[in-house]
Amino acid sequence: MKMVTILLVLITTLNVAAQERANIAYIRNGAEIRVIDSNGNNDRLLWTHPDAKEPLGLFDLAWRPDGKELAFSSAHEAVYSFYHADIYSIKPDGSGFRKITNAPDRKQFDQFKKGSVTVTVRNMQYSFQQTQASQGIFMINIIGADEPVQITLPPGSSKTITFKSVADFGNKAQALVAINGPIRWFMPGTDVKAGQSVKAPDLLISGNGIEMMGAFRPVWKQDGSMISYRDGNCLVKIIPAYPPVGEVTFKQLFEGKNPMGTCTWDWGPVKGMENQIIYTENESNEVSGIYIMKEGNLHDPKTFLAKFANYQYQIAHDLKWLPDGSGVLFSATNLMMDAANIFKYDFKTKQTTQVTKLEGSFARRFTISPNGQWIVYEKAKTKDGYDDVDIWIIKSDGNKDKLLVKNGLGPAWGK
């Protein structure tokens, strides 16, 4: 019996030690992905890129459930891609970098044969319209081109440009996009033909364009087969973890109309719950609330779980399942808009309890340890700003709240 007891103590000690060495990834200065242990030691750089600079830097992180890959949203290739920001991934040792949305990565273009594409760009804006298009300065790109082309195109004018070296991704349309800051206008594009010159349909710049059209907040499915993400308008989409190269590939998470305010959601954490999705919605039931559904279903106000605000049209900072599926954690700003805290909703008791007790500061994005005992979160001085943000760690019962690392954003706890 003594030997068994010693072995159990040893196993417990090793498990605790492994927990202390867990990979907690976070973002620094919008330019670096760093990893730190949960005890605050071993802070090291995992990934960066010369073009990852604010505002075209890093946004969100998410470890694959098995901890073998880290997905992240980055805008470092904004002028070369269909999206303002795309989803990429990397392994825990810094190897295996790959682009997931709008693949392939720019460095892989030379693996494909090249063709030439000519396109006429037309600015259909009226000169009196107060939009980005009225400024008349655009970056024009066809996906697969070696370099975008900058043009000055006043409202009511047109210009024909030629891309002399465009990777041919096969028998499929390669999108054309006009870019002015965070705003984009696009069309499906044309089929590039290796060794040939192709005339693409005209690229029309009209209306106000789409702001922050991209891929943000990656969320993995439990088996690692799919990734979901949202665009700048909180429309949630799903993409295979290994999508076809050269295609704009996605489907909607929700059947029918995307609900209002679904800026945060999460896939079920364990087998048997992998198709269950929790999400926020801020229009139904006269409150802003948390709902649950089966993947691919319509939003149903009857699946309401809990409110995160007593009034409509509010946005939660974050929402995640507890690792064992017994409840959810969410973070939200109070009525006075002077603080945000993390709360726990328990499925069994149907009760909501407060975890953090912040006053005058904001608990925003967070991550949960695999055993559910710890929460790592952003602690900020403002509701939405990205200056003066640190990362703190707290027990899930609300005890032992302490600083983990200064100057960090978007923590993600791996294995």
C-alpha positions in Angstrom: 0.0 0.0 0.0 2.8 2.4 0.8 4.3 1.8 -2.7 0.9 2.5 -4.3 0.5 5.7 -2.3 4.0 6.9 -3.2 3.3 6.2 -6.9 0.0 8.2 -6.7 1.7 11.1 -5.1 4.5 11.0 -7.7 2.0 10.9 -10.6 0.1 13.8 -9.0 3.3 15.8 -8.6 4.3 15.1 -12.2 0.8 16.2 -13.5 1.1 19.4 -11.5 4.6 20.0 -12.8 3.3 19.5 -16.4 0.5 21.9 -15.7 3.0 24.5 -14.6 5.0 24.0 -17.8 1.9 24.5 -20.0 2.2 26.5 -23.1 0.3 29.8 -22.7 0.6 31.7 -25.9 0.0 35.4 -26.1 0.4 38.4 -28.4 2.8 41.3 -27.7 2.7 44.6 -29.6 0.6 43.1 -32.3 3.8 41.7 -33.8 5.0 38.7 -31.7 3.5 35.4 -30.6 5.1 34.5 -27.4 4.8 31.5 -25.0 5.1 31.5 -21.3 4.6 28.9 -18.5 1.7 29.2 -16.1 4.1 30.0 -13.3 5.4 33.1 -15.2 8.7 31.4 -16.2 10.3 30.7 -19.6 8.8 33.5 -21.6 10.0 33.0 -25.2 9.3 34.1 -28.8 7.4 31.6 -30.9 6.7 33.5 -34.2 6.9 36.9 -35.7 7.2 38.4 -39.2 8.7 41.7 -40.5 5.4 42.8 -41.9 3.4 42.0 -38.7 3.1 45.5 -37.4 0.1 47.4 -36.0 -2.4 47.9 -37.4 -1.5 45.0 -39.8 -0.5 42.7 -37.1 -1.8 39.8 -34.9 -5.3 39.6 -33.6 -6.3 36.2 -32.0 -4.8 32.9 -31.0 -6.3 29.4 -30.5 -4.5 26.1 -29.7 -5.8 23.0 -31.4 -7.5 20.9 -28.7 -4.6 18.3 -28.7 -2.1 21.2 -28.3 -0.1 20.2 -31.4 -0.9 23.3 -33.5 -1.6 27.0 -32.8 -3.9 28.9 -35.1 -3.7 32.6 -35.3 -5.2 35.6 -37.1 -2.8 37.9 -38.7 -2.9 40.8 -41.3 0.8 40.7 -42.2 -0.2 39.6 -45.8 -3.1 42.0 -46.1 -2.1 43.5 -49.4 -1.4 40.1 -51.0 -4.5 38.3 -49.8 -8.3 38.3 -50.4 -8.8 39.0 -46.7 -7.6 41.9 -44.5 -6.5 39.2 -42.0 -6.1 35.4 -42.5 -5.9 32.4 -40.3 -2.4 30.8 -40.1 -1.0 28.0 -37.9 2.3 26.9 -36.4 3.5 24.0 -34.3 4.6 24.5 -30.6 8.3 24.3 -31.6 7.9 27.1 -34.2 7.9 24.8 -37.2 5.2 23.9 -39.7 4.0 27.5 -40.5 1.1 27.4 -43.0 -1.7 29.6 -44.2 -5.2 28.2 -43.7 -7.7 30.7 -45.2 -6.9 31.8 -48.7 -4.0 29.4 -49.0 -1.3 29.2 -50.1 1.1 31.6 -48.4 2.8 34.1 -50.6 6.2 32.4 -50.2 4.7 29.4 -52.0 3.6 31.2 -55.1 6.8 30.3 -56.9 5.8 26.6 -56.7 3.1 27.3 -59.4 3.4 28.1 -63.0 2.6 31.8 -63.9 0.3 33.6 -66.2 -0.5 37.2 -67.0 -3.8 39.0 -66.1 -5.2 42.3 -67.4 -8.0 44.1 -65.5 -9.8 47.4 -65.9 -10.6 49.0 -62.5 -13.6 51.4 -62.5 -14.3 53.8 -59.6 -18.1 54.1 -59.7 -18.2 56.5 -56.7 -19.7 60.0 -56.9 -17.2 62.7 -56.0 -19.3 64.0 -53.2 -19.6 60.7 -51.4 -17.7 60.7 -48.1 -16.2 57.3 -48.4 -12.7 55.8 -48.6 -13.3 55.3 -52.4 -13.6 59.0 -52.9 -10.0 59.5 -52.0 -9.1 57.6 -55.2 -6.0 55.8 -53.9 -6.1 52.0 -54.0 -4.0 48.9 -53.8 -5.2 46.5 -56.5 -4.4 42.8 -56.4 -5.3 39.5 -58.0 -4.7 36.6 -55.7 -1.5 34.9 -56.7 0.2 38.0 -58.1 3.9 38.6 -57.1 3.0 42.2 -56.1 -0.1 44.4 -55.8 -0.4 47.6 -57.9 -1.0 51.0 -56.4 -3.2 53.3 -58.5 -4.8 56.7 -58.2 -8.3 56.5 -59.5 -10.6 59.5 -58.9 -14.4 58.9 -58.8 -15.9 58.4 -62.2 -12.6 57.3 -63.8 -11.1 53.9 -64.9 -7.7 52.5 -65.4 -6.4 49.2 -67.0 -3.5 47.4 -65.4 -1.6 44.2 -66.1 -0.2 41.7 -63.6 2.6 40.0 -65.5 3.3 37.2 -63.0 0.4 35.5 -61.4 0.5 32.0 -59.9 -2.0 29.6 -61.6 -3.8 27.7 -58.9 -5.7 25.5 -61.3 -9.1 25.5 -62.9 -10.7 28.0 -60.6 -11.4 31.8 -60.3 -8.7 33.8 -58.5 -10.3 36.8 -56.8 -9.6 40.4 -57.6 -9.6 43.0 -54.7 -9.3 46.8 -54.3 -7.9 47.9 -51.0 -8.1 51.3 -49.2 -6.9 51.0 -45.6 -9.3 48.5 -43.8 -11.9 48.7 -46.6 -12.1 46.3 -49.6 -14.1 45.9 -52.8 -13.8 42.6 -54.6 -15.1 40.3 -57.3 -14.7 36.5 -57.9 -12.0 37.2 -60.4 -10.8 35.0 -63.3 -9.2 31.7 -64.1 -5.4 32.3 -64.5 -3.8 30.3 -67.4 -0.2 29.4 -67.0 1.9 30.8 -69.9 -1.1 32.9 -71.3 -2.5 36.4 -71.0 -6.1 36.6 -69.6 -8.5 39.6 -69.6 -10.4 39.6 -66.3 -13.9 41.1 -65.9 -13.8 44.7 -64.7 -13.3 45.3 -61.0 -15.9 47.8 -59.9 -15.4 50.1 -56.9 -18.9 51.2 -55.7 -20.7 51.7 -52.5 -18.8 51.9 -49.2 -17.0 48.6 -49.5 -16.5 46.1 -46.7 -14.6 47.1 -43.6 -12.3 44.5 -42.0 -13.3 41.7 -44.4 -11.2 39.0 -42.9 -10.8 36.0 -40.6 -10.6 36.7 -36.9 -11.0 34.7 -33.7 -10.2 31.2 -34.8 -12.0 28.4 -32.9 -11.1 24.7 -33.4 -13.5 21.8 -33.6 -12.8 19.2 -30.9 -11.2 16.7 -33.3 -9.1 19.4 -35.1 -10.8 18.8 -38.4 -12.4 22.3 -38.8 -11.8 25.9 -37.8 -14.4 28.5 -37.4 -13.8 32.2 -37.5 -15.7 35.5 -37.8 -15.3 38.5 -40.1 -15.4 42.2 -39.1 -19.2 42.1 -38.9 -19.3 39.0 -36.6 -20.5 36.7 -39.4 -19.2 33.2 -38.4 -17.8 30.8 -41.0 -16.3 27.3 -41.0 -13.3 26.1 -43.0 -11.6 22.7 -43.1 -8.3 22.7 -41.2 -6.6 21.7 -44.6 -8.7 23.5 -47.2 -8.1 23.3 -51.0 -5.2 25.5 -52.2 -6.2 28.7 -54.2 -9.9 28.7 -53.3 -11.9 31.0 -51.1 -13.5 28.2 -49.2 -15.9 28.5 -46.3 -19.5 27.8 -45.2 -21.7 29.5 -42.7 -21.8 28.2 -39.1 -25.5 29.0 -38.8 -28.1 27.8 -41.1 -30.0 30.7 -42.6 -29.5 34.2 -41.2 -26.5 34.7 -39.0 -27.8 36.0 -35.6 -27.0 39.4 -34.3 -24.0 39.8 -32.0 -22.4 36.4 -32.5 -18.9 37.8 -32.0 -18.1 35.0 -29.5 -18.9 31.3 -29.7 -17.3 27.9 -28.9 -17.5 24.3 -30.1 -18.2 21.5 -27.6 -15.0 20.5 -25.7 -15.3 16.7 -25.4 -16.4 13.8 -27.6 -20.2 13.5 -27.7 -20.5 17.3 -27.5 -18.3 18.2 -30.5 -21.3 19.4 -32.5 -22.7 21.5 -29.7 -22.1 25.2 -30.1 -22.5 27.9 -27.5 -22.7 31.5 -28.8 -23.8 35.0 -27.9 -26.7 36.8 -29.5 -28.0 40.3 -28.6 -31.4 40.8 -30.2 -33.7 38.1 -28.9 -35.5 38.0 -25.5 -34.9 41.7 -24.9 -31.4 41.0 -23.4 -28.0 40.1 -24.7 -27.6 36.4 -24.0 -25.9 33.1 -24.4 -27.5 30.3 -26.4 -26.7 26.7 -27.4 -27.4 24.9 -30.7 -26.3 21.9 -32.7 -23.9 22.8 -35.5 -25.6 23.9 -38.7 -29.0 24.7 -37.0 -30.9 27.9 -37.1 -30.7 30.3 -34.1 -33.6 29.5 -31.8 -34.4 32.0 -29.0 -35.8 29.1 -27.0 -32.3 27.7 -26.5 -31.4 30.7 -24.2 -29.0 29.8 -21.4 -28.1 33.0 -19.6 -27.9 36.7 -20.1 -24.6 38.6 -20.1 -26.3 42.0 -20.2 -29.7 43.2 -19.2 -30.2 45.1 -22.5 -30.0 44.3 -26.2 -27.2 44.9 -28.7 -24.3 44.4 -26.3 -21.1 42.5 -27.3 -19.5 40.0 -24.9 -15.7 40.1 -24.7 -15.3 36.3 -24.7 -17.2 33.0 -24.3 -15.8 29.5 -23.7 -16.9 26.0 -22.6 -15.5 24.6 -19.4 -13.2 21.8 -20.4 -15.5 19.1 -19.0 -18.6 20.6 -20.7 -20.3 21.3 -17.3 -20.8 24.9 -18.0 -19.5 28.0 -19.7 -17.4 31.0 -18.8 -18.0 34.5 -20.3 -16.7 38.0 -19.8 -18.8 41.1 -20.2 -18.9 44.8 -19.4 -21.3 46.0 -16.7 -24.2 48.5 -17.0 -22.1 51.5 -16.0 -19.4 50.6 -18.6 -16.7 51.1 -16.0 -15.6 47.4 -15.5 -15.8 44.0 -17.1 -15.6 40.6 -15.3 -15.6 36.9 -15.9 -18.6 34.9 -15.0 -19.4 31.1 -14.8 -22.7 29.6 -15.8 -23.3 26.1 -14.5 -25.6 23.8 -16.6 -26.7 21.7 -13.6 -27.7 24.5 -11.2 -28.6 27.0 -14.0 -26.8 29.6 -11.9 -24.4 32.4 -12.9 -21.5 33.2 -10.5 -18.9 35.9 -10.7 -15.3 34.8 -10.9 -13.2 38.0 -11.1 -14.0 41.0 -8.9 -12.5 43.9 -10.9 -13.5 47.5 -10.4 -12.3 50.2 -12.8 -10.7 47.7 -15.1 -11.8 45.1 -17.7 -11.4 41.4 -17.9 -11.7 40.7 -21.6 -10.4 37.7 -23.7 -9.5 34.7 -21.6 -8.4 31.1 -21.8 -8.9 28.1 -19.5 -6.4 25.5 -18.3 -7.1 21.9 -19.6 -8.1 20.8 -16.1 -10.4 23.8 -15.6 -8.7 25.0 -12.5 -7.1 28.2 -13.8 -8.1 31.1 -16.0 -5.7 33.4 -17.8 -7.2 36.7 -19.0 -6.5 40.1 -20.4 -6.8 42.9 -17.7 -7.2 46.2 -19.4 -7.7 49.8 -18.4 -10.3 50.4 -21.1 -13.2 48.5 -22.6 -11.7 48.3 -26.1 -8.2 49.7 -26.2 -5.0 47.8 -26.7 -2.6 50.0 -24.7 -1.9 49.2 -21.0 -3.1 45.6 -21.2 -1.5 42.9 -19.1 -2.2 39.2 -18.7 -3.3 37.8 -15.3 -4.0 34.3 -13.9 -6.7 33.4 -11.4 -8.1 30.2 -10.0 -11.5 29.3 -11.5 -13.0 29.7 -8.0 -11.9 33.4 -8.0 -8.9 33.0 -5.7 -5.2 33.7 -6.2 -5.6 36.5 -8.8 -2.1 37.6 -9.9 -0.1 39.1 -12.7 1.3 36.6 -15.2 3.0 38.9 -17.8 3.1 42.6 -18.6 2.1 43.9 -22.0 0.2 41.0 -23.5 -3.0 40.2 -25.4 -5.2 37.3 -26.4 -3.9 34.4 -24.2 -4.4 30.8 -25.4 -3.6 27.9 -23.1 -2.2 24.8 -24.8 -1.1 21.4 -23.6 
